[in-house]
Amino acid sequence: MFKEFKEFAMRGSVVDMAVGIVIGVAFGAIVTSLVADVLMPPIGMLLGKVDFSSLGIPLSDTVKISYGKFINAIISFLIVAFALYMVIRAMNRMKKKAETAPAAPTTKDCPFCATAVPIKAVRCPNCTSEIK
């Protein structure tokens, strides 16, 4: 069982997925800090010195609905989604360029009988004519 698990865990796709998740979590932390510490303070200042992270509706002395943190989370999500969109868009463009390159022909037509023959053939296998 341990051997099977090791084979599963060391597959390229599993390792790639793990690396992607770790990088995604780190990127998410960077974006969260960007929103909370860099973007929202100037926006709050422009809106009358509002601290978005402290905005909320108090339900009792100890409980409040923190919609300001929710606004920060929405902005973080939009930034991450846009960054992901840009990466996927760039990957799709590179993929299209690779797919549009025409493949070299592997056959040619015999001028006498119009049968497809390999490019390197010097004689047609169908009519036995010499091909130049």
N, CA, C and O atoms as a printed pandas DataFrame, in Angstrom:
     atom_number atom_name residue_name chain_id  residue_number  x_coord  y_coord  z_coord
0              1         N          MET        A               1    0.831   -1.187    0.000
1              2        CA          MET        A               1    0.000    0.000    0.000
2              3         C          MET        A               1    0.882    1.260    0.000
3              4         O          MET        A               1    0.588    2.234   -0.693
4              5         N          PHE        A               2    1.964    1.224    0.786
5              6        CA          PHE        A               2    2.851    2.390    0.838
6              7         C          PHE        A               2    3.474    2.645   -0.530
7              8         O          PHE        A               2    3.624    3.796   -0.941
8              9         N          LYS        A               3    3.841    1.567   -1.242
9             10        CA          LYS        A               3    4.450    1.705   -2.562
10            11         C          LYS        A               3    3.467    2.353   -3.541
11            12         O          LYS        A               3    3.852    3.231   -4.314
12            13         N          GLU        A               4    2.204    1.926   -3.513
13            14        CA          GLU        A               4    1.183    2.496   -4.385
14            15         C          GLU        A               4    0.966    3.972   -4.073
15            16         O          GLU        A               4    0.832    4.798   -4.976
16            17         N          PHE        A               5    0.933    4.293   -2.769
17            18        CA          PHE        A               5    0.757    5.701   -2.383
18            19         C          PHE        A               5    1.932    6.537   -2.867
19            20         O          PHE        A               5    1.742    7.653   -3.352
20            21         N          LYS        A               6    3.141    6.008   -2.740
21            22        CA          LYS        A               6    4.331    6.734   -3.189
22            23         C          LYS        A               6    4.267    6.977   -4.699
23            24         O          LYS        A               6    4.584    8.072   -5.164
24            25         N          GLU        A               7    3.855    5.957   -5.470
25            26        CA          GLU        A               7    3.722    6.121   -6.913
26            27         C          GLU        A               7    2.668    7.182   -7.249
27            28         O          GLU        A               7    2.866    8.001   -8.147
28            29         N          PHE        A               8    1.558    7.160   -6.525
29            30        CA          PHE        A               8    0.501    8.151   -6.744
30            31         C          PHE        A               8    0.997    9.553   -6.421
31            32         O          PHE        A               8    0.803   10.484   -7.201
32            33         N          ALA        A               9    1.639    9.696   -5.266
33            34        CA          ALA        A               9    2.062   11.020   -4.802
34            35         C          ALA        A               9    3.174   11.607   -5.667
35            36         O          ALA        A               9    3.306   12.828   -5.756
36            37         N          MET        A              10    3.969   10.760   -6.302
37            38        CA          MET        A              10    5.095   11.264   -7.074
38            39         C          MET        A              10    4.787   11.421   -8.561
39            40         O          MET        A              10    5.680   11.741   -9.346
40            41         N          ARG        A              11    3.557   11.203   -8.949
41            42        CA          ARG        A              11    3.180   11.467  -10.340
42            43         C          ARG        A              11    3.371   12.936  -10.635
43            44         O          ARG        A              11    3.229   13.777   -9.748
44            45         N          GLY        A              12    3.688   13.244  -11.862
45            46        CA          GLY        A              12    3.922   14.640  -12.239
46            47         C          GLY        A              12    2.724   15.527  -12.001
47            48         O          GLY        A              12    2.877   16.661  -11.547
48            49         N          SER        A              13    1.517   15.031  -12.299
49            50        CA          SER        A              13    0.339   15.879  -12.162
50            51         C          SER        A              13    0.037   16.201  -10.703
51            52         O          SER        A              13   -0.413   17.304  -10.393
52            53         N          VAL        A              14    0.282   15.244   -9.801
53            54        CA          VAL        A              14    0.024   15.490   -8.379
54            55         C          VAL        A              14    1.009   16.514   -7.829
55            56         O          VAL        A              14    0.629   17.416   -7.083
56            57         N          VAL        A              15    2.262   16.369   -8.199
57            58        CA          VAL        A              15    3.286   17.314   -7.736
58            59         C          VAL        A              15    3.002   18.703   -8.312
59            60         O          VAL        A              15    3.100   19.701   -7.598
60            61         N          ASP        A              16    2.650   18.772   -9.601
61            62        CA          ASP        A              16    2.318   20.063  -10.215
62            63         C          ASP        A              16    1.134   20.724   -9.511
63            64         O          ASP        A              16    1.133   21.933   -9.280
64            65         N          MET        A              17    0.129   19.918   -9.176
65            66        CA          MET        A              17   -1.045   20.457   -8.489
66            67         C          MET        A              17   -0.661   20.986   -7.100
67            68         O          MET        A              17   -1.131   22.044   -6.684
68            69         N          ALA        A              18    0.187   20.251   -6.395
69            70        CA          ALA        A              18    0.613   20.690   -5.071
70            71         C          ALA        A              18    1.382   22.010   -5.147
71            72         O          ALA        A              18    1.167   22.913   -4.338
72            73         N          VAL        A              19    2.269   22.107   -6.116
73            74        CA          VAL        A              19    3.030   23.352   -6.289
74            75         C          VAL        A              19    2.079   24.504   -6.612
75            76         O          VAL        A              19    2.226   25.608   -6.089
76            77         N          GLY        A              20    1.097   24.231   -7.483
77            78        CA          GLY        A              20    0.119   25.269   -7.835
78            79         C          GLY        A              20   -0.686   25.741   -6.641
79            80         O          GLY        A              20   -0.951   26.935   -6.496
80            81         N          ILE        A              21   -1.075   24.805   -5.782
81            82        CA          ILE        A              21   -1.857   25.176   -4.593
82            83         C          ILE        A              21   -1.022   26.028   -3.649
83            84         O          ILE        A              21   -1.501   27.035   -3.129
84            85         N          VAL        A              22    0.226   25.626   -3.425
85            86        CA          VAL        A              22    1.097   26.387   -2.511
86            87         C          VAL        A              22    1.332   27.790   -3.059
87            88         O          VAL        A              22    1.257   28.767   -2.314
88            89         N          ILE        A              23    1.614   27.896   -4.344
89            90        CA          ILE        A              23    1.838   29.216   -4.937
90            91         C          ILE        A              23    0.548   30.032   -4.902
91            92         O          ILE        A              23    0.581   31.239   -4.660
92            93         N          GLY        A              24   -0.595   29.371   -5.143
93            94        CA          GLY        A              24   -1.877   30.071   -5.090
94            95         C          GLY        A              24   -2.177   30.638   -3.713
95            96         O          GLY        A              24   -2.669   31.760   -3.594
96            97         N          VAL        A              25   -1.884   29.868   -2.674
97            98        CA          VAL        A              25   -2.110   30.349   -1.305
98            99         C          VAL        A              25   -1.193   31.543   -1.013
99           100         O          VAL        A              25   -1.621   32.533   -0.421
100          101         N          ALA        A              26    0.061   31.437   -1.432
101          102        CA          ALA        A              26    0.993   32.549   -1.205
102          103         C          ALA        A              26    0.557   33.789   -1.983
103          104         O          ALA        A              26    0.627   34.904   -1.467
104          105         N          PHE        A              27    0.108   33.596   -3.222
105          106        CA          PHE        A              27   -0.372   34.720   -4.030
106          107         C          PHE        A              27   -1.609   35.340   -3.386
107          108         O          PHE        A              27   -1.758   36.562   -3.371
108          109         N          GLY        A              28   -2.491   34.501   -2.856
109          110        CA          GLY        A              28   -3.686   35.003   -2.171
110          111         C          GLY        A              28   -3.325   35.863   -0.969
111          112         O          GLY        A              28   -3.955   36.894   -0.729
112          113         N          ALA        A              29   -2.313   35.446   -0.214
113          114        CA          ALA        A              29   -1.878   36.236    0.947
114          115         C          ALA        A              29   -1.313   37.585    0.503
115          116         O          ALA        A              29   -1.546   38.608    1.147
116          117         N          ILE        A              30   -0.573   37.574   -0.594
117          118        CA          ILE        A              30   -0.011   38.834   -1.106
118          119         C          ILE        A              30   -1.128   39.770   -1.546
119          120         O          ILE        A              30   -1.095   40.966   -1.254
120          121         N          VAL        A              31   -2.120   39.223   -2.252
121          122        CA          VAL        A              31   -3.226   40.062   -2.721
122          123         C          VAL        A              31   -4.048   40.574   -1.550
123          124         O          VAL        A              31   -4.480   41.727   -1.558
124          125         N          THR        A              32   -4.271   39.737   -0.543
125          126        CA          THR        A              32   -5.013   40.176    0.642
126          127         C          THR        A              32   -4.293   41.337    1.317
127          128         O          THR        A              32   -4.923   42.317    1.716
128          129         N          SER        A              33   -2.974   41.227    1.444
129          130        CA          SER        A              33   -2.201   42.319    2.033
130          131         C          SER        A              33   -2.248   43.561    1.143
131          132         O          SER        A              33   -2.360   44.678    1.648
132          133         N          LEU        A              34   -2.162   43.377   -0.174
133          134        CA          LEU        A              34   -2.247   44.508   -1.092
134          135         C          LEU        A              34   -3.562   45.258   -0.911
135          136         O          LEU        A              34   -3.587   46.488   -0.849
136          137         N          VAL        A              35   -4.654   44.501   -0.826
137          138        CA          VAL        A              35   -5.967   45.143   -0.682
138          139         C          VAL        A              35   -6.100   45.815    0.680
139          140         O          VAL        A              35   -6.437   46.996    0.763
140          141         N          ALA        A              36   -5.836   45.066    1.744
141          142        CA          ALA        A              36   -6.064   45.585    3.094
142          143         C          ALA        A              36   -5.084   46.695    3.480
143          144         O          ALA        A              36   -5.468   47.657    4.144
144          145         N          ASP        A              37   -3.817   46.565    3.065
145          146        CA          ASP        A              37   -2.783   47.488    3.545
146          147         C          ASP        A              37   -2.394   48.584    2.556
147          148         O          ASP        A              37   -1.848   49.610    2.960
148          149         N          VAL        A              38   -2.670   48.378    1.248
149          150        CA          VAL        A              38   -2.223   49.363    0.260
150          151         C          VAL        A              38   -3.406   50.050   -0.432
151          152         O          VAL        A              38   -3.444   51.278   -0.520
152          153         N          LEU        A              39   -4.364   49.269   -0.919
153          154        CA          LEU        A              39   -5.454   49.867   -1.691
154          155         C          LEU        A              39   -6.556   50.495   -0.838
155          156         O          LEU        A              39   -7.011   51.602   -1.125
156          157         N          MET        A              40   -6.979   49.799    0.194
157          158        CA          MET        A              40   -8.139   50.269    0.954
158          159         C          MET        A              40   -7.866   51.515    1.797
159          160         O          MET        A              40   -8.765   52.350    1.902
160          161         N          PRO        A              41   -6.683   51.701    2.408
161          162        CA          PRO        A              41   -6.470   52.942    3.165
162          163         C          PRO        A              41   -6.639   54.214    2.327
163          164         O          PRO        A              41   -7.306   55.140    2.790
164          165         N          PRO        A              42   -6.062   54.309    1.105
165          166        CA          PRO        A              42   -6.311   55.528    0.324
166          167         C          PRO        A              42   -7.776   55.671   -0.100
167          168         O          PRO        A              42   -8.314   56.778   -0.118
168          169         N          ILE        A              43   -8.426   54.539   -0.444
169          170        CA          ILE        A              43   -9.842   54.603   -0.813
170          171         C          ILE        A              43  -10.665   55.071    0.382
171          172         O          ILE        A              43  -11.562   55.902    0.241
172          173         N          GLY        A              44  -10.355   54.532    1.559
173          174        CA          GLY        A              44  -11.049   54.963    2.776
174          175         C          GLY        A              44  -10.809   56.433    3.084
175          176         O          GLY        A              44  -11.711   57.129    3.550
176          177         N          MET        A              45   -9.591   56.906    2.823
177          178        CA          MET        A              45   -9.284   58.302    3.076
178          179         C          MET        A              45  -10.065   59.209    2.123
179          180         O          MET        A              45  -10.550   60.268    2.521
180          181         N          LEU        A              46  -10.182   58.785    0.858
181          182        CA          LEU        A              46  -10.949   59.562   -0.113
182          183         C          LEU        A              46  -12.433   59.602    0.242
183          184         O          LEU        A              46  -13.129   60.562   -0.088
184          185         N          LEU        A              47  -12.910   58.563    0.913
185          186        CA          LEU        A              47  -14.323   58.490    1.289
186          187         C          LEU        A              47  -14.586   59.032    2.694
187          188         O          LEU        A              47  -15.616   58.719    3.292
188          189         N          GLY        A              48  -13.686   59.823    3.215
189          190        CA          GLY        A              48  -13.910   60.451    4.511
190          191         C          GLY        A              48  -13.265   59.709    5.658
191          192         O          GLY        A              48  -13.856   59.573    6.729
192          193         N          LYS        A              49  -12.053   59.227    5.439
193          194        CA          LYS        A              49  -11.261   58.541    6.460
194          195         C          LYS        A              49  -12.001   57.341    7.052
195          196         O          LYS        A              49  -12.093   57.190    8.270
196          197         N          VAL        A              50  -12.518   56.504    6.178
197          198        CA          VAL        A              50  -13.227   55.303    6.589
198          199         C          VAL        A              50  -12.253   54.134    6.577
199          200         O          VAL        A              50  -11.538   53.923    5.598
200          201         N          ASP        A              51  -12.228   53.367    7.684
201          202        CA          ASP        A              51  -11.436   52.142    7.754
202          203         C          ASP        A              51  -12.368   50.984    7.420
203          204         O          ASP        A              51  -13.203   50.593    8.236
204          205         N          PHE        A              52  -12.221   50.438    6.211
205          206        CA          PHE        A              52  -13.149   49.408    5.747
206          207         C          PHE        A              52  -13.126   48.155    6.626
207          208         O          PHE        A              52  -14.161   47.519    6.824
208          209         N          SER        A              53  -11.954   47.800    7.152
209          210        CA          SER        A              53  -11.877   46.579    7.948
210          211         C          SER        A              53  -12.665   46.693    9.256
211          212         O          SER        A              53  -13.023   45.676    9.849
212          213         N          SER        A              54  -12.935   47.908    9.705
213          214        CA          SER        A              54  -13.693   48.067   10.947
214          215         C          SER        A              54  -15.183   48.308   10.713
215          216         O          SER        A              54  -15.951   48.374   11.672
216          217         N          LEU        A              55  -15.601   48.441    9.459
217          218        CA          LEU        A              55  -17.019   48.667    9.180
218          219         C          LEU        A              55  -17.834   47.424    9.526
219          220         O          LEU        A              55  -17.444   46.299    9.217
220          221         N          GLY        A              56  -18.951   47.650   10.161
221          222        CA          GLY        A              56  -19.808   46.528   10.508
222          223         C          GLY        A              56  -21.089   46.987   11.164
223          224         O          GLY        A              56  -21.247   48.150   11.537
224          225         N          ILE        A              57  -22.003   46.037   11.295
225          226        CA          ILE        A              57  -23.285   46.298   11.955
226          227         C          ILE        A              57  -23.291   45.527   13.270
227          228         O          ILE        A              57  -23.288   44.297   13.259
228          229         N          PRO        A              58  -23.300   46.232   14.408
229          230        CA          PRO        A              58  -23.297   45.517   15.698
230          231         C          PRO        A              58  -24.654   44.856   15.972
231          232         O          PRO        A              58  -25.707   45.485   15.869
232          233         N          LEU        A              59  -24.591   43.577   16.322
233          234        CA          LEU        A              59  -25.802   42.846   16.690
234          235         C          LEU        A              59  -25.950   42.767   18.205
235          236         O          LEU        A              59  -27.063   42.723   18.729
236          237         N          SER        A              60  -24.818   42.750   18.899
237          238        CA          SER        A              60  -24.802   42.786   20.364
238          239         C          SER        A              60  -23.467   43.381   20.781
239          240         O          SER        A              60  -22.723   43.889   19.942
240          241         N          ASP        A              61  -23.158   43.322   22.073
241          242        CA          ASP        A              61  -21.894   43.894   22.546
242          243         C          ASP        A              61  -20.679   43.144   21.985
243          244         O          ASP        A              61  -19.613   43.734   21.814
244          245         N          THR        A              62  -20.833   41.873   21.705
245          246        CA          THR        A              62  -19.692   41.064   21.258
246          247         C          THR        A              62  -19.794   40.582   19.815
247          248         O          THR        A              62  -18.816   40.076   19.265
248          249         N          VAL        A              63  -20.950   40.731   19.202
249          250        CA          VAL        A              63  -21.151   40.186   17.850
250          251         C          VAL        A              63  -21.494   41.325   16.889
251          252         O          VAL        A              63  -22.338   42.174   17.175
252          253         N          LYS        A              64  -20.803   41.313   15.726
253          254        CA          LYS        A              64  -21.145   42.288   14.695
254          255         C          LYS        A              64  -20.942   41.652   13.323
255          256         O          LYS        A              64  -20.129   40.744   13.153
256          257         N          ILE        A              65  -21.691   42.144   12.363
257          258        CA          ILE        A              65  -21.537   41.712   10.973
258          259         C          ILE        A              65  -20.493   42.625   10.344
259          260         O          ILE        A              65  -20.729   43.821   10.174
260          261         N          SER        A              66  -19.340   42.062   10.000
261          262        CA          SER        A              66  -18.212   42.853    9.481
262          263         C          SER        A              66  -18.274   42.918    7.965
263          264         O          SER        A              66  -17.563   42.182    7.280
264          265         N          TYR        A              67  -19.107   43.782    7.445
265          266        CA          TYR        A              67  -19.224   43.881    5.993
266          267         C          TYR        A              67  -18.021   44.579    5.371
267          268         O          TYR        A              67  -17.790   44.436    4.171
268          269         N          GLY        A              68  -17.250   45.327    6.150
269          270        CA          GLY        A              68  -16.024   45.960    5.642
270          271         C          GLY        A              68  -14.982   44.916    5.273
271          272         O          GLY        A              68  -14.320   45.042    4.242
272          273         N          LYS        A              69  -14.827   43.883    6.101
273          274        CA          LYS        A              69  -13.906   42.791    5.776
274          275         C          LYS        A              69  -14.404   42.029    4.553
275          276         O          LYS        A              69  -13.610   41.526    3.757
276          277         N          PHE        A              70  -15.729   41.947    4.410
277          278        CA          PHE        A              70  -16.316   41.285    3.253
278          279         C          PHE        A              70  -16.003   42.073    1.977
279          280         O          PHE        A              70  -15.715   41.481    0.937
280          281         N          ILE        A              71  -16.058   43.402    2.057
281          282        CA          ILE        A              71  -15.702   44.245    0.906
282          283         C          ILE        A              71  -14.240   44.019    0.527
283          284         O          ILE        A              71  -13.913   43.915   -0.655
284          285         N          ASN        A              72  -13.353   43.942    1.535
285          286        CA          ASN        A              72  -11.935   43.654    1.281
286          287         C          ASN        A              72  -11.777   42.293    0.596
287          288         O          ASN        A              72  -10.983   42.154   -0.335
288          289         N          ALA        A              73  -12.528   41.295    1.054
289          290        CA          ALA        A              73  -12.440   39.951    0.472
290          291         C          ALA        A              73  -12.920   39.953   -0.977
291          292         O          ALA        A              73  -12.340   39.269   -1.821
292          293         N          ILE        A              74  -13.972   40.714   -1.273
293          294        CA          ILE        A              74  -14.470   40.794   -2.650
294          295         C          ILE        A              74  -13.424   41.432   -3.558
295          296         O          ILE        A              74  -13.196   40.953   -4.669
296          297         N          ILE        A              75  -12.794   42.494   -3.103
297          298        CA          ILE        A              75  -11.764   43.154   -3.901
298          299         C          ILE        A              75  -10.571   42.217   -4.102
299          300         O          ILE        A              75  -10.010   42.156   -5.196
300          301         N          SER        A              76  -10.182   41.492   -3.060
301          302        CA          SER        A              76   -9.093   40.514   -3.185
302          303         C          SER        A              76   -9.442   39.452   -4.216
303          304         O          SER        A              76   -8.614   39.093   -5.054
304          305         N          PHE        A              77  -10.677   38.949   -4.150
305          306        CA          PHE        A              77  -11.118   37.939   -5.106
306          307         C          PHE        A              77  -11.057   38.470   -6.532
307          308         O          PHE        A              77  -10.599   37.768   -7.434
308          309         N          LEU        A              78  -11.510   39.692   -6.745
309          310        CA          LEU        A              78  -11.504   40.263   -8.088
310          311         C          LEU        A              78  -10.084   40.412   -8.627
311          312         O          LEU        A              78   -9.843   40.189   -9.813
312          313         N          ILE        A              79   -9.150   40.787   -7.765
313          314        CA          ILE        A              79   -7.758   40.925   -8.198
314          315         C          ILE        A              79   -7.185   39.557   -8.559
315          316         O          ILE        A              79   -6.528   39.416   -9.590
316          317         N          VAL        A              80   -7.428   38.545   -7.716
317          318        CA          VAL        A              80   -6.923   37.196   -7.996
318          319         C          VAL        A              80   -7.567   36.658   -9.270
319          320         O          VAL        A              80   -6.879   36.080  -10.111
320          321         N          ALA        A              81   -8.875   36.840   -9.423
321          322        CA          ALA        A              81   -9.570   36.346  -10.612
322          323         C          ALA        A              81   -9.031   37.022  -11.867
323          324         O          ALA        A              81   -8.853   36.361  -12.890
324          325         N          PHE        A              82   -8.768   38.324  -11.808
325          326        CA          PHE        A              82   -8.231   39.032  -12.964
326          327         C          PHE        A              82   -6.829   38.538  -13.299
327          328         O          PHE        A              82   -6.506   38.338  -14.470
328          329         N          ALA        A              83   -5.995   38.340  -12.281
329          330        CA          ALA        A              83   -4.637   37.841  -12.517
330          331         C          ALA        A              83   -4.684   36.452  -13.134
331          332         O          ALA        A              83   -3.926   36.161  -14.059
332          333         N          LEU        A              84   -5.553   35.602  -12.640
333          334        CA          LEU        A              84   -5.709   34.258  -13.185
334          335         C          LEU        A              84   -6.197   34.320  -14.633
335          336         O          LEU        A              84   -5.717   33.573  -15.485
336          337         N          TYR        A              85   -7.140   35.202  -14.905
337          338        CA          TYR        A              85   -7.646   35.392  -16.265
338          339         C          TYR        A              85   -6.513   35.793  -17.210
339          340         O          TYR        A              85   -6.418   35.274  -18.322
340          341         N          MET        A              86   -5.661   36.709  -16.773
341          342        CA          MET        A              86   -4.561   37.160  -17.619
342          343         C          MET        A              86   -3.563   36.025  -17.894
343          344         O          MET        A              86   -3.065   35.896  -19.012
344          345         N          VAL        A              87   -3.274   35.208  -16.881
345          346        CA          VAL        A              87   -2.352   34.082  -17.068
346          347         C          VAL        A              87   -2.938   33.078  -18.052
347          348         O          VAL        A              87   -2.244   32.630  -18.965
348          349         N          ILE        A              88   -4.213   32.717  -17.876
349          350        CA          ILE        A              88   -4.850   31.744  -18.762
350          351         C          ILE        A              88   -4.965   32.301  -20.176
351          352         O          ILE        A              88   -4.798   31.564  -21.147
352          353         N          ARG        A              89   -5.243   33.573  -20.296
353          354        CA          ARG        A              89   -5.337   34.207  -21.620
354          355         C          ARG        A              89   -4.001   34.129  -22.340
355          356         O          ARG        A              89   -3.951   33.824  -23.532
356          357         N          ALA        A              90   -2.916   34.404  -21.618
357          358        CA          ALA        A              90   -1.578   34.325  -22.223
358          359         C          ALA        A              90   -1.248   32.889  -22.616
359          360         O          ALA        A              90   -0.663   32.653  -23.674
360          361         N          MET        A              91   -1.617   31.936  -21.776
361          362        CA          MET        A              91   -1.356   30.530  -22.097
362          363         C          MET        A              91   -2.143   30.107  -23.327
363          364         O          MET        A              91   -1.613   29.390  -24.177
364          365         N          ASN        A              92   -3.388   30.532  -23.441
365          366        CA          ASN        A              92   -4.204   30.188  -24.603
366          367         C          ASN        A              92   -3.632   30.789  -25.881
367          368         O          ASN        A              92   -3.683   30.156  -26.936
368          369         N          ARG        A              93   -3.097   31.986  -25.802
369          370        CA          ARG        A              93   -2.488   32.613  -26.983
370          371         C          ARG        A              93   -1.254   31.843  -27.428
371          372         O          ARG        A              93   -1.042   31.644  -28.625
372          373         N          MET        A              94   -0.435   31.406  -26.466
373          374        CA          MET        A              94    0.751   30.623  -26.818
374          375         C          MET        A              94    0.343   29.278  -27.403
375          376         O          MET        A              94    0.990   28.785  -28.326
376          377         N          LYS        A              95   -0.709   28.686  -26.885
377          378        CA          LYS        A              95   -1.188   27.398  -27.371
378          379         C          LYS        A              95   -1.693   27.524  -28.809
379          380         O          LYS        A              95   -1.435   26.646  -29.632
380          381         N          LYS        A              96   -2.411   28.608  -29.120
381          382        CA          LYS        A              96   -2.919   28.817  -30.479
382          383         C          LYS        A              96   -1.774   28.970  -31.468
383          384         O          LYS        A              96   -1.850   28.450  -32.582
384          385         N          LYS        A              97   -0.706   29.678  -31.079
385          386        CA          LYS        A              97    0.434   29.853  -31.974
386          387         C          LYS        A              97    1.088   28.515  -32.273
387          388         O          LYS        A              97    1.498   28.268  -33.408
388          389         N          ALA        A              98    1.193   27.649  -31.274
389          390        CA          ALA        A              98    1.798   26.342  -31.470
390          391         C          ALA        A              98    0.924   25.462  -32.357
391          392         O          ALA        A              98    1.443   24.679  -33.154
392          393         N          GLU        A              99   -0.387   25.580  -32.230
393          394        CA          GLU        A              99   -1.299   24.756  -33.013
394          395         C          GLU        A              99   -1.397   25.217  -34.463
395          396         O          GLU        A              99   -1.680   24.398  -35.337
396          397         N          THR        A             100   -1.175   26.491  -34.748
397          398        CA          THR        A             100   -1.352   27.002  -36.095
398          399         C          THR        A             100   -0.169   26.700  -37.004
399          400         O          THR        A             100   -0.285   26.869  -38.218
400          401         N          ALA        A             101    0.955   26.262  -36.470
401          402        CA          ALA        A             101    2.094   25.931  -37.312
402          403         C          ALA        A             101    1.736   24.712  -38.158
403          404         O          ALA        A             101    1.404   23.656  -37.619
404          405         N          PRO        A             102    1.802   24.856  -39.487
405          406        CA          PRO        A             102    1.413   23.738  -40.344
406          407         C          PRO        A             102    2.426   22.605  -40.268
407          408         O          PRO        A             102    3.634   22.833  -40.201
408          409         N          ALA        A             103    1.917   21.391  -40.278
409          410        CA          ALA        A             103    2.784   20.221  -40.246
410          411         C          ALA        A             103    3.371   19.995  -41.636
411          412         O          ALA        A             103    2.722   20.260  -42.648
412          413         N          ALA        A             104    4.589   19.508  -41.671
413          414        CA          ALA        A             104    5.233   19.221  -42.947
414          415         C          ALA        A             104    4.507   18.053  -43.612
415          416         O          ALA        A             104    4.119   17.101  -42.936
416          417         N          PRO        A             105    4.322   18.120  -44.924
417          418        CA          PRO        A             105    3.616   17.028  -45.591
418          419         C          PRO        A             105    4.420   15.729  -45.527
419          420         O          PRO        A             105    5.648   15.739  -45.607
420          421         N          THR        A             106    3.712   14.626  -45.385
421          422        CA          THR        A             106    4.368   13.316  -45.319
422          423         C          THR        A             106    4.125   12.505  -46.583
423          424         O          THR        A             106    4.755   11.470  -46.796
424          425         N          THR        A             107    3.208   12.981  -47.421
425          426        CA          THR        A             107    2.926   12.273  -48.672
426          427         C          THR        A             107    2.889   13.253  -49.840
427          428         O          THR        A             107    2.770   14.466  -49.667
428          429         N          LYS        A             108    2.995   12.679  -51.032
429          430        CA          LYS        A             108    2.830   13.455  -52.256
430          431         C          LYS        A             108    2.006   12.603  -53.212
431          432         O          LYS        A             108    1.902   11.391  -53.024
432          433         N          ASP        A             109    1.425   13.215  -54.226
433          434        CA          ASP        A             109    0.604   12.475  -55.186
434          435         C          ASP        A             109    1.450   12.030  -56.367
435          436         O          ASP        A             109    2.294   12.775  -56.866
436          437         N          CYS        A             110    1.211   10.819  -56.795
437          438        CA          CYS        A             110    1.855   10.302  -58.004
438          439         C          CYS        A             110    1.293   11.091  -59.195
439          440         O          CYS        A             110    0.074   11.207  -59.319
440          441         N          PRO        A             111    2.141   11.630  -60.065
441          442        CA          PRO        A             111    1.635   12.425  -61.191
442          443         C          PRO        A             111    0.927   11.578  -62.259
443          444         O          PRO        A             111    0.246   12.121  -63.128
444          445         N          PHE        A             112    1.086   10.275  -62.193
445          446        CA          PHE        A             112    0.496    9.411  -63.207
446          447         C          PHE        A             112   -0.843    8.827  -62.777
447          448         O          PHE        A             112   -1.788    8.798  -63.566
448          449         N          CYS        A             113   -0.935    8.355  -61.517
449          450        CA          CYS        A             113   -2.188    7.709  -61.086
450          451         C          CYS        A             113   -2.874    8.449  -59.944
451          452         O          CYS        A             113   -3.950    8.031  -59.517
452          453         N          ALA        A             114   -2.302    9.512  -59.443
453          454        CA          ALA        A             114   -2.864   10.352  -58.382
454          455         C          ALA        A             114   -3.018    9.625  -57.054
455          456         O          ALA        A             114   -3.843   10.017  -56.229
456          457         N          THR        A             115   -2.241    8.577  -56.836
457          458        CA          THR        A             115   -2.239    7.866  -55.555
458          459         C          THR        A             115   -1.285    8.580  -54.602
459          460         O          THR        A             115   -0.228    9.047  -55.025
460          461         N          ALA        A             116   -1.643    8.670  -53.326
461          462        CA          ALA        A             116   -0.769    9.272  -52.322
462          463         C          ALA        A             116    0.365    8.304  -52.014
463          464         O          ALA        A             116    0.131    7.139  -51.693
464          465         N          VAL        A             117    1.597    8.798  -52.114
465          466        CA          VAL        A             117    2.780    7.988  -51.829
466          467         C          VAL        A             117    3.648    8.744  -50.830
467          468         O          VAL        A             117    3.553    9.968  -50.746
468          469         N          PRO        A             118    4.497    8.043  -50.068
469          470        CA          PRO        A             118    5.376    8.734  -49.122
470          471         C          PRO        A             118    6.269    9.745  -49.835
471          472         O          PRO        A             118    6.629    9.559  -50.997
472          473         N          ILE        A             119    6.613   10.792  -49.141
473          474        CA          ILE        A             119    7.391   11.899  -49.697
474          475         C          ILE        A             119    8.731   11.406  -50.259
475          476         O          ILE        A             119    9.182   11.925  -51.280
476          477         N          LYS        A             120    9.376   10.427  -49.628
477          478        CA          LYS        A             120   10.695    9.953  -50.048
478          479         C          LYS        A             120   10.630    8.899  -51.157
479          480         O          LYS        A             120   11.669    8.453  -51.645
480          481         N          ALA        A             121    9.445    8.506  -51.548
481          482        CA          ALA        A             121    9.313    7.454  -52.564
482          483         C          ALA        A             121    9.832    7.934  -53.911
483          484         O          ALA        A             121    9.628    9.086  -54.296
484          485         N          VAL        A             122   10.515    7.024  -54.629
485          486        CA          VAL        A             122   10.997    7.344  -55.973
486          487         C          VAL        A             122   10.218    6.561  -57.027
487          488         O          VAL        A             122   10.365    6.807  -58.224
488          489         N          ARG        A             123    9.388    5.617  -56.577
489          490        CA          ARG        A             123    8.554    4.829  -57.488
490          491         C          ARG        A             123    7.188    4.642  -56.841
491          492         O          ARG        A             123    7.112    4.376  -55.641
492          493         N          CYS        A             124    6.127    4.773  -57.592
493          494        CA          CYS        A             124    4.761    4.634  -57.090
494          495         C          CYS        A             124    4.463    3.156  -56.823
495          496         O          CYS        A             124    4.684    2.328  -57.707
496          497         N          PRO        A             125    3.971    2.801  -55.634
497          498        CA          PRO        A             125    3.660    1.395  -55.357
498          499         C          PRO        A             125    2.398    0.926  -56.099
499          500         O          PRO        A             125    2.154   -0.276  -56.203
500          501         N          ASN        A             126    1.614    1.851  -56.602
501          502        CA          ASN        A             126    0.371    1.495  -57.281
502          503         C          ASN        A             126    0.597    1.224  -58.778
503          504         O          ASN        A             126    0.213    0.175  -59.295
504          505         N          CYS        A             127    1.226    2.190  -59.459
505          506        CA          CYS        A             127    1.401    2.057  -60.913
506          507         C          CYS        A             127    2.855    1.799  -61.320
507          508         O          CYS        A             127    3.145    1.632  -62.505
508          509         N          THR        A             128    3.746    1.767  -60.370
509          510        CA          THR        A             128    5.215    1.517  -60.541
510          511         C          THR        A             128    5.921    2.563  -61.387
511          512         O          THR        A             128    7.018    2.305  -61.883
512          513         N          SER        A             129    5.329    3.725  -61.566
513          514        CA          SER        A             129    5.972    4.793  -62.331
514          515         C          SER        A             129    7.054    5.447  -61.486
515          516         O          SER        A             129    6.956    5.481  -60.259
516          517         N          GLU        A             130    8.083    5.963  -62.142
517          518        CA          GLU        A             130    9.114    6.696  -61.431
518          519         C          GLU        A             130    8.600    8.087  -61.083
519          520         O          GLU        A             130    8.005    8.774  -61.913
520          521         N          ILE        A             131    8.842    8.482  -59.846
521          522        CA          ILE        A             131    8.386    9.793  -59.346
522          523         C          ILE        A             131    9.612   10.650  -59.140
523          524         O          ILE        A             131   10.590   10.217  -58.532
524          525         N          LYS        A             132    9.558   11.864  -59.647
525          526        CA          LYS        A             132   10.694   12.787  -59.483
526          527         C          LYS        A             132   10.512   13.648  -58.289
527          528         O          LYS        A             132   11.366   14.484  -57.994
